[in-house]
Amino acid sequence: MRVIWRFFVGEDARWRWQQLSVDRAVVAESRSSYEKYERCLAAAQLKGYTFEAAQDRLPRPGNRIYSRP
């Protein structure tokens, strides 16, 4: 199952993570909150989170791509 990872700051001003299904239903979420983003990220990695870099945007039809010499 494909999931979307969400990292956010809760009402307590601390970091949390969630796994969401494609239709945005919560599949799993952190039981703890974290003062630092890095600790929240590390906790999510223990639950299976892996970083995936954003892909380049595809050119829109009609837009030309110019390469520099």
Secondary structure, DSSP 8 states (H G I E B T S, - for coil): ---EEEEEE-TTS-EEEEEE-TT--EEEE-SS-BSSHHHHHHHHHHTT------------TT-------
